[in-house]
């Protein structure tokens, strides 16, 4: 994570919020982890349920308030000052954990399950306020880093809560008392921190709808107004399904398959949490401080690969022989030959989960309407909860059908492949951004100059020199928002790729000689996209260069501006001539190692040019000047 993100920890707009969030996540984990261990390894004293049944019951009881209350919580966060709302929630947390302390000390199982439900209420109400708070106080450049810090803090809290719970429960009655008191102390610290969160007033007046069903339906309709936001919500909810399967099965996995004690459960939780934290931190580094949805497919691939391998790692561990007598301690587990692969799979699986999740959360915060942001987050929480409930039901059904924990994990990893393919088929931009990310991070050494000059919203036209078949991917990587590309109709018609181009709203164009009707239709479609506030990109030369030099800019740009005036952003590409994707050696893509890997490429963005001054000659000169200034 960049130093600029950690600077937020010294600012009042972020630090008190950060501590408040961290304390709540720590307490949730400490209490739920301690209770899960107690009902798994000391079942007779805490209700007598089987470990698998108790783990899924805790998960289900915690999730239920997200279904029941998220719609109302979203309205509260949009209607009232978010800082005041968070302080009230933290005060409620102190009451909950006072009851929980009594339940732990007296071994009152029903009260402990009630407190899990109440902590779910606490989190369901806190969530929309939390995610709506960040974009109201952070700049567009800080949102990804701020989300990364929050995700990192969340999973550091999970890590610490899991470690502390495991160690204290291992020490018996005295340890349980310390868990009870520690939860109370941390709740008080969280409330104290919340007192310093700066005022965050509502962005609009709002009449409350207390009917959760109708409000939930309305929130989902709001979310579907921008399908990119809605699909991001589905992607996040799938991650919660995926994570719920793993987190609820660590205890039964350790006890029933690995024959290991509660400290091994803690180690697995810690490994998972560290991986998520590392992935969240890496996300900003890999995205170069901007929203990079190309990391989502990368994360999904890693989740599937290492999830499937985890199944085989567990199977290999069991086949190599485990003592069916006394449970293995931590040292004995680590000395076992199969533990390294198992833990490495778990770490990498969670690391890729972090890469998957952060861009999706940032996408919702960036593109959701500011006045409805908290309710969009609430709708996301509802979908998350439904997915987690389905995960619990699926796990229970598979358990009843005779599946063991390893098989449930393997089935979930395979489902991840199918879900990822489905989501990326719905939103091909994820895959194209992934290809752009691979090109700009792994295959070439790319420098972006003045990319901040590309407007984050509003109608605009990008113009660039045309060097290779991947120019669009480099421009896509430079832009903070989707681009509507105008492209040659012959390329647009290529089988399979045609489907992709249509999904990306690309605009086919032809010369007047080849298809005068299509040419006019393309101009009208560009005008329509500009009227809709979109960013459109054209290559005014009309063809790829065959000698590495710029061709003459054609008059099409003037026709477009006559239909809809918009600022024009000149861009220059340098370093792609002679690459695999250029025509330096004749046909493109015929000499894959012509320039080798990691060649230097620069994408330079110029200052916007007013539409009345954007003649083809002036734009050609502007792009040429940008090329001339490239080092």
C-alpha positions as CSV (number, residue, x, y, z in Angstrom):
1,X,0.0,0.0,0.0
2,X,1.3,3.4,-0.8
3,X,2.5,5.9,1.8
4,X,-0.3,8.2,0.7
5,X,-2.8,5.7,2.1
6,X,-1.1,5.4,5.4
7,X,-1.2,9.2,5.7
8,X,-4.9,8.8,6.2
9,X,-4.2,7.2,9.6
10,X,-2.9,10.6,10.8
11,X,-6.0,12.5,9.7
12,X,-9.1,13.0,11.9
13,X,-11.4,12.3,9.0
14,X,-10.1,8.7,8.9
15,X,-8.4,7.6,12.2
16,X,-11.3,7.7,14.6
17,X,-13.5,5.9,12.1
18,X,-10.7,3.4,11.5
19,X,-10.4,2.6,15.2
20,X,-14.1,2.4,15.6
21,X,-14.4,-0.1,12.7
22,X,-11.4,-2.1,14.0
23,X,-12.8,-2.5,17.5
24,X,-16.2,-3.7,16.2
25,X,-14.6,-6.3,13.9
26,X,-12.3,-7.5,16.7
27,X,-15.2,-7.9,19.1
28,X,-17.4,-9.7,16.6
29,X,-14.6,-12.2,15.9
30,X,-13.4,-12.6,19.5
31,X,-16.9,-13.5,20.7
32,X,-18.0,-15.6,17.8
33,X,-14.7,-17.5,17.6
34,X,-14.7,-18.1,21.3
35,X,-18.3,-19.3,21.2
36,X,-17.6,-21.6,18.2
37,X,-14.6,-23.2,19.9
38,X,-16.6,-23.6,23.1
39,X,-19.6,-25.3,21.4
40,X,-17.2,-27.5,19.3
41,X,-14.8,-28.7,22.0
42,X,-17.0,-28.3,25.1
43,X,-20.3,-29.0,23.5
44,X,-21.9,-30.6,26.6
45,X,-21.5,-27.4,28.6
46,X,-22.8,-25.1,25.8
47,X,-26.0,-26.6,24.4
48,X,-24.9,-30.1,23.3
49,X,-25.1,-29.5,19.5
50,X,-22.8,-31.2,17.1
51,X,-19.8,-29.1,16.0
52,X,-21.0,-28.7,12.4
53,X,-24.6,-27.9,13.5
54,X,-23.4,-25.3,16.1
55,X,-21.0,-23.6,13.6
56,X,-23.7,-23.2,11.0
57,X,-26.3,-22.1,13.6
58,X,-23.9,-19.3,14.8
59,X,-23.3,-18.2,11.2
60,X,-27.1,-18.3,10.4
61,X,-28.1,-16.4,13.6
62,X,-25.5,-13.7,12.9
63,X,-26.6,-13.3,9.3
64,X,-30.4,-13.1,9.9
65,X,-30.4,-9.4,11.0
66,X,-28.8,-8.5,7.7
67,X,-31.9,-9.8,5.9
68,X,-34.3,-8.2,8.3
69,X,-32.8,-4.8,9.0
70,X,-30.4,-3.8,6.2
71,X,-33.2,-1.9,4.3
72,X,-34.0,0.1,7.4
73,X,-30.3,0.6,8.2
74,X,-29.6,2.0,4.8
75,X,-32.4,4.6,5.2
76,X,-31.0,5.6,8.7
77,X,-27.5,6.1,7.2
78,X,-28.9,8.3,4.4
79,X,-31.3,10.2,6.7
80,X,-29.1,11.0,9.7
81,X,-25.6,12.1,10.5
82,X,-23.5,9.0,10.0
83,X,-21.1,9.9,12.8
84,X,-24.0,10.2,15.3
85,X,-25.5,7.0,14.0
86,X,-22.1,5.1,14.5
87,X,-21.8,6.5,18.1
88,X,-25.3,5.2,18.9
89,X,-24.5,1.8,17.5
90,X,-21.3,1.5,19.5
91,X,-23.2,2.3,22.7
92,X,-25.6,-0.5,21.8
93,X,-22.5,-2.8,21.4
94,X,-21.6,-2.2,25.1
95,X,-25.1,-3.4,26.2
96,X,-24.8,-6.5,24.0
97,X,-21.4,-7.5,25.3
98,X,-22.5,-7.0,28.9
99,X,-25.2,-9.6,28.3
100,X,-22.6,-11.8,26.5
101,X,-20.2,-11.6,29.5
102,X,-22.9,-12.9,31.8
103,X,-23.8,-15.7,29.3
104,X,-20.2,-16.8,29.0
105,X,-19.6,-16.8,32.8
106,X,-22.8,-18.7,33.5
107,X,-22.7,-20.9,30.4
108,X,-26.2,-19.8,29.3
109,X,-26.3,-21.2,25.7
110,X,-29.6,-19.5,24.6
111,X,-28.4,-16.1,25.8
112,X,-25.1,-16.5,23.9
113,X,-26.9,-17.4,20.7
114,X,-29.1,-14.3,21.3
115,X,-26.0,-12.1,21.7
116,X,-24.8,-13.5,18.4
117,X,-28.0,-12.3,16.9
118,X,-27.7,-8.9,18.5
119,X,-24.2,-8.5,17.3
120,X,-25.6,-9.2,13.8
121,X,-28.0,-6.4,14.4
122,X,-25.1,-4.1,15.4
123,X,-23.1,-5.0,12.2
124,X,-26.2,-4.8,9.9
125,X,-26.9,-1.2,11.1
126,X,-23.2,-0.2,11.2
127,X,-22.4,-1.5,7.6
128,X,-24.3,1.1,5.4
129,X,-23.1,4.0,7.6
130,X,-19.5,2.7,7.3
131,X,-19.3,2.3,3.6
132,X,-21.3,5.5,2.9
133,X,-19.0,7.5,5.2
134,X,-15.8,6.8,3.3
135,X,-16.6,8.4,-0.1
136,X,-18.2,11.4,1.7
137,X,-14.8,12.2,3.3
138,X,-12.2,10.7,0.9
139,X,-11.2,12.0,-2.5
140,X,-11.5,9.8,-5.6
141,X,-7.8,9.0,-5.3
142,X,-8.2,8.0,-1.6
143,X,-11.2,5.7,-1.9
144,X,-9.3,2.6,-3.1
145,X,-6.6,3.1,-0.5
146,X,-9.1,3.9,2.2
147,X,-11.0,0.7,1.4
148,X,-7.8,-1.2,1.4
149,X,-7.0,0.1,4.9
150,X,-10.5,-0.8,6.1
151,X,-10.3,-4.3,4.7
152,X,-6.8,-4.7,6.1
153,X,-8.0,-3.5,9.5
154,X,-11.0,-5.8,9.4
155,X,-8.9,-8.9,8.7
156,X,-6.2,-7.9,11.2
157,X,-9.1,-7.7,13.7
158,X,-10.3,-11.1,12.6
159,X,-6.7,-12.4,12.9
160,X,-6.2,-11.0,16.4
161,X,-9.7,-11.9,17.6
162,X,-9.2,-15.5,16.3
163,X,-5.7,-15.8,18.0
164,X,-6.9,-14.3,21.3
165,X,-10.1,-16.5,21.3
166,X,-8.1,-19.7,20.6
167,X,-5.5,-19.0,23.3
168,X,-7.9,-17.9,26.0
169,X,-10.4,-20.8,25.4
170,X,-7.4,-23.2,25.6
171,X,-6.9,-22.0,29.2
172,X,-10.4,-23.1,30.3
173,X,-12.6,-21.2,32.8
174,X,-10.2,-18.4,33.5
175,X,-9.7,-17.8,29.8
176,X,-13.5,-17.6,29.2
177,X,-13.7,-14.9,31.9
178,X,-11.0,-12.9,30.2
179,X,-12.8,-13.2,26.9
180,X,-15.9,-11.7,28.5
181,X,-14.1,-8.8,30.1
182,X,-11.9,-8.1,27.1
183,X,-15.0,-7.8,24.8
184,X,-16.4,-5.2,27.2
185,X,-13.2,-3.2,27.3
186,X,-12.8,-3.1,23.5
187,X,-16.5,-2.1,23.1
188,X,-15.8,0.9,25.4
189,X,-12.7,1.8,23.4
190,X,-14.7,1.7,20.2
191,X,-17.4,4.0,21.6
192,X,-14.7,6.4,22.8
193,X,-13.1,6.5,19.3
194,X,-16.5,7.0,17.7
195,X,-16.9,10.3,19.7
196,X,-14.1,11.8,17.5
197,X,-15.6,10.8,14.1
198,X,-16.3,14.1,12.3
199,X,-19.8,15.1,11.5
200,X,-21.2,13.5,8.3
201,X,-24.6,15.0,7.6
202,X,-27.2,13.5,5.3
203,X,-27.0,14.5,1.6
204,X,-30.8,14.7,1.3
205,X,-34.0,14.7,3.3
206,X,-35.6,11.3,3.4
207,X,-39.0,9.9,4.6
208,X,-38.5,6.6,6.4
209,X,-40.2,3.5,5.1
210,X,-40.4,1.1,8.0
211,X,-41.7,-1.8,5.9
212,X,-38.5,-3.9,5.3
213,X,-40.0,-5.9,2.5
214,X,-41.0,-2.9,0.3
215,X,-37.9,-1.0,1.2
216,X,-35.7,-3.9,0.3
217,X,-37.5,-4.2,-3.1
218,X,-37.0,-0.5,-3.6
219,X,-33.3,-0.7,-2.7
220,X,-32.8,-3.5,-5.2
221,X,-34.5,-1.5,-7.9
222,X,-32.2,1.4,-7.1
223,X,-29.2,-0.9,-7.4
224,X,-30.3,-2.2,-10.7
225,X,-30.5,1.3,-12.2
226,X,-26.7,0.9,-12.8
227,X,-26.2,-2.7,-13.8
228,X,-22.4,-2.4,-13.3
229,X,-23.1,-1.6,-9.6
230,X,-25.6,-4.4,-9.3
231,X,-23.2,-7.0,-10.8
232,X,-20.5,-5.7,-8.4
233,X,-22.9,-6.4,-5.6
234,X,-23.5,-10.0,-6.9
235,X,-19.8,-10.5,-7.1
236,X,-19.3,-9.4,-3.5
237,X,-22.2,-11.5,-2.3
238,X,-20.6,-14.5,-3.9
239,X,-17.4,-13.8,-2.0
240,X,-19.4,-13.9,1.2
241,X,-20.9,-17.2,0.2
242,X,-17.4,-18.5,-0.5
243,X,-15.9,-17.1,2.7
244,X,-18.8,-18.4,4.8
245,X,-18.2,-21.9,3.8
246,X,-14.6,-21.7,4.8
247,X,-14.9,-19.8,8.0
248,X,-17.7,-21.9,9.4
249,X,-15.9,-25.1,8.7
250,X,-12.4,-24.6,10.2
251,X,-13.4,-25.9,13.6
252,X,-15.1,-29.1,12.3
253,X,-12.3,-29.6,9.8
254,X,-9.7,-29.5,12.5
255,X,-11.5,-31.7,15.0
256,X,-13.2,-34.3,12.7
257,X,-10.7,-34.6,9.8
258,X,-7.3,-33.4,11.0
259,X,-7.9,-34.6,14.6
260,X,-6.4,-31.3,15.8
261,X,-7.2,-29.1,18.8
262,X,-8.5,-25.5,19.0
263,X,-5.1,-23.9,18.5
264,X,-5.0,-25.4,15.0
265,X,-8.4,-23.8,14.3
266,X,-6.9,-20.5,15.4
267,X,-3.9,-21.0,13.1
268,X,-6.1,-21.6,10.1
269,X,-8.2,-18.6,10.9
270,X,-5.1,-16.5,11.3
271,X,-3.7,-17.8,8.0
272,X,-6.9,-16.9,6.3
273,X,-7.0,-13.5,7.8
274,X,-3.4,-12.6,7.0
275,X,-4.0,-13.7,3.4
276,X,-7.1,-11.4,3.1
277,X,-5.1,-8.5,4.7
278,X,-2.1,-9.0,2.3
279,X,-4.4,-9.2,-0.7
280,X,-6.2,-6.0,0.4
281,X,-2.9,-4.2,0.8
282,X,-1.5,-5.4,-2.5
283,X,-4.7,-4.3,-4.3
284,X,-3.8,-0.6,-4.2
285,X,-0.2,-1.3,-5.2
286,X,-1.4,-3.4,-8.2
287,X,-4.1,-0.9,-9.2
288,X,-1.8,2.1,-9.1
289,X,-4.2,4.1,-6.8
290,X,-7.2,3.9,-9.1
291,X,-10.2,1.6,-9.4
292,X,-9.0,-1.4,-11.3
293,X,-11.7,-4.0,-11.9
294,X,-9.2,-6.1,-13.9
295,X,-8.0,-7.5,-10.6
296,X,-11.4,-9.2,-10.0
297,X,-10.9,-12.0,-12.6
298,X,-7.3,-12.4,-11.4
299,X,-8.6,-12.8,-7.8
300,X,-11.4,-15.3,-8.9
301,X,-8.8,-17.4,-10.7
302,X,-6.6,-17.7,-7.7
303,X,-9.6,-18.5,-5.4
304,X,-10.6,-21.4,-7.6
305,X,-7.0,-22.8,-8.2
306,X,-6.0,-22.8,-4.5
307,X,-9.5,-23.8,-3.3
308,X,-9.4,-26.9,-5.4
309,X,-5.9,-27.7,-4.4
310,X,-6.9,-27.2,-0.7
311,X,-9.3,-30.1,-1.1
312,X,-6.5,-32.3,-2.4
313,X,-4.2,-31.0,0.4
314,X,-6.7,-32.0,3.1
315,X,-7.2,-35.4,1.4
316,X,-3.5,-36.0,1.3
317,X,-3.1,-34.9,4.9
318,X,-5.7,-37.4,6.1
319,X,-4.4,-40.2,3.8
320,X,-0.9,-39.8,5.2
321,X,-2.2,-40.9,8.6
322,X,-3.6,-39.1,11.7
323,X,-3.9,-40.3,15.2
324,X,-7.6,-41.0,16.0
325,X,-6.8,-40.8,19.7
326,X,-5.8,-37.5,21.3
327,X,-6.2,-34.4,19.3
328,X,-3.0,-33.0,17.8
329,X,-1.5,-29.9,19.3
330,X,-0.2,-27.0,17.2
331,X,3.4,-28.2,17.3
332,X,2.5,-31.7,16.2
333,X,0.3,-30.4,13.4
334,X,3.1,-28.2,12.0
335,X,5.5,-31.2,12.0
336,X,3.0,-33.2,10.0
337,X,4.2,-33.5,6.4
338,X,0.9,-32.2,4.9
339,X,0.5,-29.1,7.0
340,X,2.7,-26.8,4.8
341,X,0.7,-27.4,1.6
342,X,-2.6,-27.0,3.5
343,X,-1.7,-23.7,5.1
344,X,-0.1,-22.3,1.9
345,X,-3.3,-23.1,-0.1
346,X,-5.3,-21.4,2.6
347,X,-3.1,-18.3,2.6
348,X,-3.1,-17.9,-1.2
349,X,-6.8,-18.6,-1.5
350,X,-7.5,-15.8,0.9
351,X,-4.9,-13.5,-0.7
352,X,-6.7,-13.7,-4.0
353,X,-10.0,-13.2,-2.2
354,X,-8.6,-9.8,-1.0
355,X,-7.6,-8.9,-4.6
356,X,-11.1,-9.9,-5.7
357,X,-13.1,-7.9,-3.1
358,X,-11.5,-4.5,-2.7
359,X,-12.2,-3.3,-6.3
360,X,-15.8,-4.5,-6.1
361,X,-16.4,-2.5,-2.9
362,X,-14.7,0.6,-4.4
363,X,-16.8,0.2,-7.6
364,X,-20.0,0.4,-5.6
365,X,-18.9,3.4,-3.6
366,X,-17.6,5.2,-6.7
367,X,-20.5,4.6,-9.1
368,X,-23.5,4.5,-6.8
369,X,-25.5,7.7,-6.6
370,X,-24.2,9.7,-3.6
371,X,-27.7,10.5,-2.2
372,X,-28.6,6.7,-2.3
373,X,-25.2,5.3,-1.4
374,X,-26.1,3.9,2.0
375,X,-29.2,2.3,0.7
376,X,-27.3,0.7,-2.1
377,X,-24.8,-0.7,0.5
378,X,-27.8,-1.9,2.5
379,X,-29.2,-3.7,-0.5
380,X,-25.7,-5.3,-0.9
381,X,-25.8,-6.4,2.7
382,X,-29.2,-8.0,2.1
383,X,-27.9,-10.0,-0.9
384,X,-24.8,-10.9,1.1
385,X,-26.9,-12.3,3.9
386,X,-29.1,-14.3,1.5
387,X,-26.0,-15.8,-0.2
388,X,-24.6,-16.7,3.3
389,X,-27.8,-18.3,4.3
390,X,-27.8,-20.3,1.1
391,X,-24.2,-21.3,1.9
392,X,-25.2,-22.5,5.4
393,X,-28.2,-24.4,3.9
394,X,-26.0,-26.0,1.2
395,X,-23.4,-27.0,3.8
396,X,-26.0,-28.6,6.0
397,X,-27.7,-30.5,3.1
398,X,-24.3,-31.8,1.9
399,X,-23.5,-32.8,5.5
400,X,-26.8,-34.7,5.8
401,X,-26.0,-36.4,2.4
402,X,-22.7,-37.7,3.9
403,X,-20.2,-35.2,2.5
404,X,-17.2,-34.4,4.7
405,X,-15.7,-30.9,5.2
406,X,-13.1,-31.4,2.5
407,X,-15.7,-32.3,-0.1
408,X,-17.8,-29.3,0.8
409,X,-14.7,-27.1,0.3
410,X,-14.0,-28.7,-3.0
411,X,-17.5,-28.3,-4.3
412,X,-17.4,-24.6,-3.3
413,X,-14.2,-24.1,-5.2
414,X,-15.7,-25.7,-8.3
415,X,-18.8,-23.6,-8.0
416,X,-16.6,-20.5,-7.9
417,X,-15.4,-21.4,-11.4
418,X,-19.0,-21.5,-12.7
419,X,-20.0,-18.3,-10.9
420,X,-17.0,-16.4,-12.1
421,X,-17.6,-17.5,-15.7
422,X,-21.2,-16.4,-15.4
423,X,-20.4,-13.0,-13.9
424,X,-17.7,-12.2,-16.4
425,X,-20.0,-13.3,-19.2
426,X,-22.5,-10.7,-18.0
427,X,-19.8,-8.0,-17.6
428,X,-17.0,-8.6,-20.1
429,X,-15.4,-5.3,-19.0
430,X,-14.0,-7.3,-16.1
431,X,-12.1,-9.6,-18.4
432,X,-11.0,-6.8,-20.8
433,X,-9.7,-4.8,-17.8
434,X,-7.9,-7.9,-16.7
435,X,-6.2,-8.2,-20.1
436,X,-5.3,-4.5,-19.9
437,X,-3.9,-5.1,-16.4
438,X,-1.8,-8.0,-17.6
439,X,-0.5,-6.0,-20.5
440,X,0.4,-2.9,-18.4
441,X,1.7,-4.8,-15.4
442,X,3.2,-8.1,-16.6
443,X,4.1,-7.8,-20.3
444,X,5.1,-4.2,-20.6
445,X,6.6,-1.5,-18.4
446,X,4.0,1.2,-18.7
447,X,4.1,4.8,-17.6
448,X,0.9,6.8,-17.5
449,X,1.5,10.6,-17.7
450,X,-1.3,13.1,-16.7
451,X,-3.9,10.4,-16.6
452,X,-5.8,12.6,-14.1
453,X,-6.8,14.8,-17.1
454,X,-9.2,12.2,-18.3
455,X,-12.5,13.4,-16.8
456,X,-14.1,11.0,-14.2
457,X,-17.6,12.0,-15.4
458,X,-19.4,13.8,-18.1
459,X,-19.3,13.6,-21.9
460,X,-15.8,13.7,-23.5
461,X,-14.0,12.4,-26.5
462,X,-10.5,10.8,-26.4
463,X,-8.4,10.9,-29.6
464,X,-5.1,9.0,-30.0
465,X,-2.6,7.8,-32.5
466,X,-3.1,4.2,-33.7
467,X,0.0,2.0,-33.4
468,X,-1.2,-1.5,-32.6
469,X,-4.1,-3.9,-32.1
470,X,-3.9,-3.4,-28.3
471,X,-4.0,0.4,-28.2
472,X,-7.5,0.3,-26.8
473,X,-6.4,-1.8,-23.8
474,X,-3.7,0.7,-22.9
475,X,-6.2,3.6,-23.1
476,X,-8.7,1.5,-21.1
477,X,-6.0,1.0,-18.4
478,X,-5.3,4.7,-18.3
479,X,-9.0,5.7,-17.9
480,X,-10.9,5.8,-14.5
481,X,-14.1,5.0,-16.3
482,X,-15.5,2.8,-19.1
483,X,-14.8,3.9,-22.7
484,X,-17.0,3.5,-25.7
485,X,-14.5,2.7,-28.5
486,X,-15.3,3.4,-32.2
487,X,-13.8,0.6,-34.2
488,X,-13.4,-0.8,-37.7
489,X,-16.5,-2.7,-38.7
490,X,-14.4,-5.6,-40.2
491,X,-12.8,-6.2,-36.8
492,X,-16.2,-5.7,-35.1
493,X,-17.6,-8.6,-37.1
494,X,-14.9,-11.2,-36.1
495,X,-16.7,-14.3,-34.7
496,X,-16.7,-14.6,-30.9
497,X,-15.1,-11.2,-30.5
498,X,-18.1,-9.6,-32.1
499,X,-20.2,-10.7,-29.0
500,X,-17.6,-9.2,-26.7
501,X,-17.5,-5.9,-28.6
502,X,-21.3,-5.7,-28.5
503,X,-21.3,-6.3,-24.7
504,X,-18.7,-3.4,-24.4
505,X,-21.0,-1.1,-26.4
506,X,-18.2,-0.6,-29.0
507,X,-19.4,1.3,-32.1
508,X,-18.6,-0.2,-35.5
509,X,-17.7,2.3,-38.3
510,X,-16.8,2.0,-42.0
511,X,-15.7,4.4,-44.7
512,X,-18.3,6.1,-46.9
513,X,-17.1,4.1,-49.8
514,X,-17.6,0.7,-48.0
515,X,-20.8,1.5,-46.2
516,X,-22.2,5.0,-46.1
517,X,-25.2,4.0,-44.0
518,X,-23.0,2.4,-41.3
519,X,-20.8,5.5,-41.3
520,X,-23.8,7.8,-40.6
521,X,-25.2,5.3,-38.0
522,X,-21.8,5.4,-36.2
523,X,-21.8,9.2,-36.0
524,X,-25.4,9.2,-34.6
525,X,-24.5,6.5,-32.1
526,X,-21.4,8.5,-30.9
527,X,-23.6,11.5,-30.5
528,X,-26.1,9.5,-28.5
529,X,-23.3,8.2,-26.2
530,X,-22.1,11.7,-25.6
531,X,-25.6,12.9,-24.8
532,X,-25.7,10.1,-22.2
533,X,-22.5,11.5,-20.6
534,X,-20.2,8.7,-21.8
535,X,-16.5,8.8,-22.7
536,X,-15.9,7.9,-26.3
537,X,-12.6,7.1,-28.0
538,X,-11.7,7.4,-31.6
539,X,-8.5,6.9,-33.6
540,X,-8.8,9.8,-36.2
541,X,-6.2,8.3,-38.5
542,X,-8.7,5.6,-39.4
543,X,-6.1,2.8,-39.7
544,X,-3.1,1.3,-38.0
545,X,0.2,2.9,-38.9
546,X,2.4,0.8,-41.2
547,X,5.6,2.9,-40.7
548,X,5.5,4.0,-37.1
549,X,4.5,7.5,-38.0
550,X,1.2,9.3,-37.5
551,X,-1.2,9.5,-40.4
552,X,-3.4,12.5,-41.2
553,X,-6.4,13.0,-38.9
554,X,-9.6,12.6,-40.8
555,X,-12.6,14.9,-40.7
556,X,-14.9,12.5,-38.8
557,X,-14.1,14.2,-35.5
558,X,-15.6,17.5,-36.9
559,X,-18.8,15.6,-37.9
560,X,-19.1,14.2,-34.4
561,X,-18.6,17.6,-32.7
562,X,-21.2,19.1,-35.0
563,X,-23.7,16.6,-33.7
564,X,-22.7,16.9,-30.0
565,X,-20.1,19.3,-28.7
566,X,-17.8,17.9,-26.0
567,X,-14.3,18.5,-24.8
568,X,-11.6,16.4,-26.7
569,X,-8.8,14.8,-24.8
570,X,-5.6,14.2,-26.9
571,X,-3.6,11.1,-26.0
572,X,-0.3,9.8,-27.3
573,X,0.9,6.2,-27.3
574,X,4.6,5.4,-27.6
575,X,6.6,2.2,-27.4
576,X,4.2,-0.1,-29.1
577,X,5.7,0.2,-32.6
578,X,7.7,-3.0,-33.3
579,X,5.7,-5.0,-30.7
580,X,3.9,-8.3,-31.4
581,X,0.7,-6.3,-32.0
582,X,2.0,-3.8,-34.5
583,X,2.6,-4.0,-38.3
584,X,6.4,-3.2,-38.3
585,X,7.3,-6.6,-39.7
586,X,4.3,-6.9,-42.0
587,X,1.2,-8.7,-40.6
588,X,0.6,-8.0,-36.9
589,X,1.0,-10.8,-34.3
590,X,3.4,-12.7,-36.5
591,X,6.6,-12.2,-34.5
592,X,5.9,-12.7,-30.8
593,X,9.4,-11.9,-29.5
594,X,10.3,-9.1,-31.9
595,X,10.9,-6.6,-29.0
596,X,10.9,-9.0,-26.1
597,X,8.9,-8.8,-22.9
598,X,8.8,-5.8,-20.5
599,X,9.3,-3.2,-23.2
600,X,8.8,0.4,-22.1
601,X,5.5,2.0,-23.2
602,X,4.2,5.4,-22.3
603,X,0.6,6.7,-22.5
604,X,0.5,10.5,-22.3
605,X,-2.7,12.5,-21.8
606,X,-3.0,16.1,-22.8
607,X,-5.2,18.9,-21.6
608,X,-8.8,18.9,-22.8
609,X,-9.4,21.0,-25.9
610,X,-12.7,22.9,-26.2
611,X,-15.0,21.6,-29.0
612,X,-15.0,24.8,-30.9
613,X,-11.2,24.6,-31.2
614,X,-10.9,20.9,-31.9
615,X,-10.3,20.8,-35.6
616,X,-8.6,17.7,-37.1
617,X,-5.4,19.7,-37.7
618,X,-5.2,21.1,-34.2
619,X,-5.9,17.6,-32.6
620,X,-3.2,16.0,-34.9
621,X,-0.7,18.7,-33.8
622,X,-1.6,18.2,-30.1
623,X,-1.1,14.4,-30.3
624,X,2.1,14.9,-32.3
625,X,3.4,17.4,-29.6
626,X,2.6,14.8,-26.9
627,X,4.5,12.2,-28.8
628,X,7.5,14.5,-29.3
629,X,7.6,15.2,-25.5
630,X,7.8,11.5,-24.6
631,X,11.1,10.5,-23.1
